[in-house]
Amino acid sequence: MRPDLRDTEGWWFYWYFRVRGAEGRTIEVVFGGERDPIGARGPAVSLDGGESWHWLDAACCEERTFSYAVPPNASEVRFCFSMPYSQANLERFLARLGERDDLVLETLCETRKGRKVELLHFGALGEDAAHRVLLTCRHHACEMMANYAAEGIVEEVLLDDEAGAWRRGRVAFLLVPFVDKDGVEDGDQGKNRRPRDHNRDYAGESIHPSTAALRRYIPEWSRGRLHVSLDMHCPWISREVVYFPGLESEKHSRALAEFSRILEEVQTSPLGFSAADNLPFGQGWNTAANYAAGKSCARWCSELPENWLAASLEIPYAE
């Protein structure tokens, strides 16, 4: 096996496939090439057509190889670099939430292949909301763990408690679950996509319908009150912490430092968060050279004058 890099500049590690007709057999999967595309917790495995997943565990893996004993009654088994999230997952999530007066699903635009790019409004839905928060996911189609984190944000905002009531009364949230909707549904990996990555499509004239539509929609929707924007991603294969890459903007760097300090103090997640894990602009991969191909969503959002905090958020694949 090998990752499909048919429209990718360089190498990336995402893969997802199924095996049929191997009931009761132990199979070995070997990836070709010099790089190992198996993540920190081994492959994710599904025995129910992709509805639920579990980690195979790294103990079943060697470099570029893993083995799996297929259960006797499993006519199909799916393997993935991480745990996929597509429109079917979103639909199950919304069905679980049920009909609410603080949750509305709309359509931003249609893709080139005729799929709908969803907008999920939640929290304060009136035009007079004091604050507006934008969340975007899947500028890179393979970065599925961001959607699971976004589900958690939605559920937290809609909690029936004092804090939830405050948020629903004052803060309008907007989630774009799948910026690269065609890539998500087609199973593309999407990172460094040619001719232009979705997350470099915010300079000049956008070539992707969803990014072009977002650039038109957000300034109108914000009504001058977009105060926080988080573009949610998954990091490189070996980066296993939740962290924020900083922007070169001094204003947003200060805001991110303060937000990270507060988040570190109040967070209770088993994933954990430490502000020391953030990657300031100018360090590691987070340099001007990395954005030479175009402008990212976070950088575009940082240029909206009313925005207090624009940032990218990296959620590890292996969580």
C-alpha positions in Angstrom: 0.0 0.0 0.0 1.0 3.7 -0.2 -0.7 7.1 0.3 -2.4 8.4 -2.8 -0.5 11.6 -3.8 -2.3 12.1 -7.1 -2.7 15.9 -6.6 -0.2 16.6 -3.8 2.9 18.7 -3.9 5.5 16.6 -2.0 4.8 13.7 0.4 2.0 13.3 2.9 0.9 10.4 5.1 -2.9 10.1 4.9 -4.6 6.8 3.8 -7.9 5.0 4.2 -8.9 1.6 2.7 -11.0 -1.5 3.3 -10.4 -5.2 3.1 -13.1 -7.7 2.2 -13.1 -11.5 2.2 -10.5 -12.0 4.9 -12.7 -13.4 7.7 -10.7 -15.3 10.3 -7.3 -14.6 8.6 -4.4 -12.6 9.9 -3.3 -10.0 7.3 -0.2 -8.0 7.0 -0.2 -4.5 5.5 3.1 -3.2 4.2 3.6 0.4 3.0 6.0 1.1 0.2 8.4 4.0 0.2 11.1 5.3 2.5 8.7 7.1 4.9 6.5 5.5 7.5 2.8 6.7 7.2 1.6 4.9 10.4 0.6 7.2 13.2 1.5 7.2 16.9 -1.3 4.9 18.0 -1.3 2.6 15.0 -4.1 2.4 12.5 -7.7 3.2 13.3 -9.9 0.2 12.7 -13.7 -0.1 12.0 -15.7 -3.3 11.7 -19.1 -1.7 11.1 -18.6 0.1 7.8 -17.0 3.2 9.3 -19.6 4.1 12.0 -17.3 3.4 14.9 -13.5 3.2 15.2 -10.9 2.0 17.7 -7.1 2.2 17.6 -5.3 -1.0 16.6 -2.4 0.1 18.9 1.2 0.8 18.0 2.2 -2.6 19.5 0.8 -4.3 16.3 3.0 -2.2 14.1 6.6 -2.2 12.9 8.2 0.4 10.6 5.8 0.8 7.5 4.0 -2.5 8.5 1.1 -3.6 10.6 -0.7 -6.9 11.1 -4.3 -7.6 12.1 -6.3 -10.7 13.0 -9.6 -10.3 11.2 -12.5 -11.6 13.3 -14.3 -14.7 11.9 -17.6 -12.8 11.3 -16.0 -9.6 9.8 -16.8 -9.6 6.1 -15.3 -6.1 5.9 -12.7 -4.3 7.9 -11.6 -0.7 7.4 -8.3 0.8 8.2 -7.4 4.5 8.3 -4.5 6.7 9.4 -6.9 8.2 11.9 -10.7 8.2 12.6 -12.6 9.5 9.5 -15.3 12.2 9.8 -17.6 12.9 6.8 -21.0 14.3 6.1 -22.6 11.1 7.5 -20.9 11.8 10.8 -22.2 15.4 10.8 -25.7 14.1 10.1 -25.6 11.7 13.0 -24.3 14.4 15.3 -27.1 16.8 14.3 -29.7 14.0 14.7 -28.4 13.4 18.2 -28.8 17.1 19.1 -32.3 17.2 17.7 -34.3 20.2 16.7 -33.4 23.3 18.7 -34.1 27.0 18.5 -30.4 27.8 19.0 -29.1 25.7 16.2 -29.6 26.2 12.4 -28.0 24.5 9.4 -27.6 26.5 6.2 -25.7 26.2 3.0 -22.8 28.4 2.1 -22.4 27.3 -1.5 -22.1 24.3 -3.8 -18.9 22.6 -4.7 -17.8 22.0 -8.3 -19.2 18.5 -7.9 -22.6 19.8 -6.7 -22.2 19.0 -3.0 -23.4 21.5 -0.3 -20.9 23.2 1.9 -22.7 23.5 5.2 -22.9 26.4 7.7 -23.9 25.6 11.2 -25.2 28.5 13.3 -25.5 28.0 17.0 -25.7 30.0 20.2 -27.3 33.5 19.8 -29.0 33.5 16.4 -30.3 37.0 16.5 -28.7 39.9 14.6 -28.0 41.8 17.8 -25.5 39.2 19.3 -22.7 41.2 21.0 -19.9 38.8 19.9 -19.4 36.5 16.9 -17.1 33.5 16.7 -16.1 31.7 13.5 -14.9 28.0 13.5 -13.6 26.4 10.3 -12.6 22.8 9.7 -11.2 20.7 6.8 -9.3 23.2 4.7 -7.2 20.0 4.4 -9.6 17.1 3.7 -7.7 14.5 5.7 -7.6 16.5 9.0 -10.7 14.8 10.5 -10.0 15.0 14.2 -10.7 18.7 14.0 -14.4 17.9 13.5 -14.6 15.8 16.6 -13.2 18.7 18.5 -15.7 21.0 16.9 -18.5 18.7 18.0 -17.3 19.2 21.6 -17.3 23.0 21.2 -20.9 22.9 19.9 -22.1 20.7 22.7 -20.3 22.9 25.3 -21.9 26.1 23.9 -25.4 24.4 24.0 -25.1 23.1 27.6 -28.1 23.9 29.7 -26.2 25.7 32.5 -25.5 29.3 33.5 -22.5 29.6 31.3 -24.4 28.1 28.4 -27.3 30.5 28.9 -24.8 33.4 28.8 -23.2 32.2 25.5 -26.5 31.5 23.9 -27.7 35.0 24.8 -24.7 37.0 23.7 -22.4 35.0 21.3 -23.3 33.9 17.7 -21.2 30.9 16.7 -20.7 29.8 13.1 -19.1 26.5 12.2 -18.0 25.5 8.6 -17.5 21.8 9.1 -16.0 21.0 5.6 -14.3 23.8 3.7 -13.0 21.2 1.2 -16.2 19.2 1.0 -15.4 17.4 -2.2 -12.1 16.3 -0.8 -13.7 15.0 2.4 -16.4 13.0 0.6 -14.0 11.7 -2.1 -11.5 10.5 0.4 -8.7 12.9 -0.7 -5.9 13.8 1.7 -6.0 17.4 0.5 -2.8 18.8 2.1 -0.6 20.8 -0.3 -3.2 20.2 -3.0 -2.3 21.3 -6.5 -2.9 23.8 -8.1 -3.6 25.6 -4.7 -4.1 24.3 -1.2 -7.5 25.5 0.2 -5.7 27.0 3.1 -3.6 29.2 0.8 -6.5 30.4 -1.2 -7.2 33.7 0.6 -5.0 36.0 -1.5 -5.9 37.4 -4.8 -8.8 35.7 -6.5 -9.8 32.4 -4.8 -9.9 29.4 -7.1 -12.1 27.2 -4.8 -15.8 27.9 -4.6 -15.9 27.4 -0.8 -13.1 29.8 0.0 -14.4 32.4 -2.4 -17.9 32.1 -0.8 -16.4 32.4 2.7 -14.6 35.6 1.8 -17.9 37.1 0.6 -20.0 35.8 3.5 -18.0 36.3 6.6 -17.6 40.2 6.5 -21.4 40.5 5.9 -22.3 37.9 8.6 -19.9 39.4 11.2 -21.7 42.8 11.2 -18.4 44.2 12.6 -18.5 41.9 15.6 -16.4 38.9 14.6 -14.2 38.8 17.7 -12.7 35.3 17.5 -11.8 33.0 14.6 -10.3 29.6 14.9 -9.3 27.6 11.9 -9.1 24.0 13.1 -6.5 21.6 11.8 -4.5 18.4 12.5 -0.7 18.7 12.6 2.2 16.7 11.2 2.3 13.0 11.8 4.5 13.1 14.9 3.1 16.2 16.7 1.0 14.8 19.5 -0.1 17.9 21.5 -2.9 20.4 21.1 -1.3 23.7 20.2 -1.7 27.0 18.4 0.7 28.2 15.6 1.1 31.9 16.1 0.7 34.7 13.5 3.2 37.3 12.7 0.7 40.0 13.8 1.7 41.6 17.1 -1.9 42.2 18.0 -3.0 38.6 17.5 0.1 37.3 19.1 -0.7 39.2 22.3 -4.3 38.0 22.2 -3.2 34.4 21.6 -0.8 34.5 24.5 -3.5 35.8 26.8 -6.1 33.3 25.5 -3.6 30.4 25.9 -2.9 31.5 29.5 -6.5 31.5 30.4 -7.1 28.2 28.5 -4.3 26.5 30.4 -5.7 27.6 33.7 -9.3 26.5 33.1 -9.0 23.5 30.8 -10.1 20.1 32.1 -9.7 18.0 29.0 -7.9 14.7 29.2 -6.0 15.8 26.1 -4.4 18.5 28.1 -3.1 21.9 26.9 0.1 23.8 27.7 0.8 27.3 26.3 4.4 26.2 26.1 3.5 23.9 23.3 2.4 26.8 21.0 4.6 27.4 18.0 5.4 31.2 17.6 5.7 32.6 14.2 9.3 32.3 12.9 9.9 29.0 14.6 9.9 25.4 13.2 7.6 25.2 10.1 5.7 28.4 11.1 7.7 30.8 8.9 7.0 33.2 6.1 8.4 30.6 3.6 5.6 28.2 4.6 3.0 30.7 3.4 4.8 31.7 0.2 2.1 29.9 -1.9 -0.7 32.1 -0.6 -2.6 33.4 2.4 -4.1 31.2 5.0 -7.6 31.5 6.5 -6.3 32.6 9.9 -4.2 35.3 8.3 -7.1 36.5 6.2 -9.3 36.6 9.3 -6.7 38.5 11.2 -7.0 41.3 8.7 -10.7 41.9 9.5 -10.4 45.0 11.7 -13.0 44.0 14.3 -11.3 40.6 15.0 -9.7 40.4 18.5 -8.2 36.9 18.0 -7.5 35.0 14.8 -5.6 31.7 15.1 -5.2 28.2 13.8 -5.7 25.3 16.3 -4.0 22.0 15.8 -5.7 18.9 17.2 -3.5 15.7 17.1 -4.5 12.8 14.8 -3.6 10.3 17.5 -6.1 11.3 20.2 
